Amino acid sequence: MIPIEDFIENFYENISKFTKLNPWEITNDLEKILNNLINQLSSDFIVTGNIAVHKNAEIEKGAILKGTIIVDENSRIGSYAYLRGPILIGKSVNIGPSTEIKQSIILNDSAIAHFNYIGNSIIGNNVNFEAGSICANHFNEKDDKNILVKYNGELISTNSNKFGSLVGDYSRIGANAVLSPGTILEKKSIVKRLELIEQVK
């Protein structure tokens, strides 16, 4: 078991007491988790179908929201961003123009600049992605698509062909950097511009 709260402070408290699961189990089960959360939201959220947006959040013109999505207070979804749920956007999150988010959690005060892709990932608090950086979620180039993660020197199978990254609080991801599927980043990690993170080869 990868203890998510070693990477993201108060994770289970912020996400309304998820059953404690591995990160990829959470992203794989996110649809069910968010449907439960939507039923518990306050009247400060405007719910349309399976999309819940806080009344103080901003959705700019041209942004597309599909699937089950929660956008919390003071967050902004930039123009022509493409959100493919299930997705949870925390408080005071900035999703920049023309960014794509799929099946992910992005927590409070984080910023995903513009022209980014975040797939099947859990992004902590106060994380910053510069322009063009990517959380890849699938091995296009491998015959065996099963994603492995490396934790404490041990390889762990996710038994899934879709998982991106677990990114700890206060991390900084430079422009045009790529996090390969199965990336695990400690709190306050720094990824340089144009850097490729490939923890399992």
JOCOR-V743261 format. One record per residue. N is the residue number from 0. PHI is phi as a letter, one per 20 degrees, with the letter a starting at -180 (NA if undefined). Layout:
# JOCOR-V743261
n: {N:N}
phi: {PHI:PHI}
This chain:
# JOCOR-V743261
n: {0:1:2:3:4:5:6:7:8:9:10:11:12:13:14:15:16:17:18:19:20:21:22:23:24:25:26:27:28:29:30:31:32:33:34:35:36:37:38:39:40:41:42:43:44:45:46:47:48:49:50:51:52:53:54:55:56:57:58:59:60:61:62:63:64:65:66:67:68:69:70:71:72:73:74:75:76:77:78:79:80:81:82:83:84:85:86:87:88:89:90:91:92:93:94:95:96:97:98:99:100:101:102:103:104:105:106:107:108:109:110:111:112:113:114:115:116:117:118:119:120:121:122:123:124:125:126:127:128:129:130:131:132:133:134:135:136:137:138:139:140:141:142:143:144:145:146:147:148:149:150:151:152:153:154:155:156:157:158:159:160:161:162:163:164:165:166:167:168:169:170:171:172:173:174:175:176:177:178:179:180:181:182:183:184:185:186:187:188:189:190:191:192:193:194:195:196:197:198:199:200}
phi: {NA:e:f:g:f:f:d:c:f:l:g:f:f:f:e:m:m:g:g:f:c:f:g:f:f:f:f:f:d:f:g:f:f:f:g:f:f:g:f:d:f:f:f:f:d:e:d:c:m:d:d:d:c:f:f:e:e:c:d:f:g:n:f:d:d:c:n:e:b:c:d:e:f:m:e:c:d:f:g:m:f:c:d:d:f:f:b:d:d:f:e:l:e:d:d:f:g:m:e:d:c:c:l:b:d:c:e:g:m:e:c:d:g:a:l:d:c:c:c:l:c:c:d:f:e:l:e:c:d:f:g:n:e:c:d:f:c:b:e:f:e:d:f:e:e:g:e:d:c:d:b:l:m:d:e:c:e:e:l:b:d:c:b:e:c:d:d:f:g:m:e:c:d:f:g:m:f:c:e:f:g:n:f:c:d:f:g:m:f:c:d:f:g:m:e:d:e:c:f:c:d}
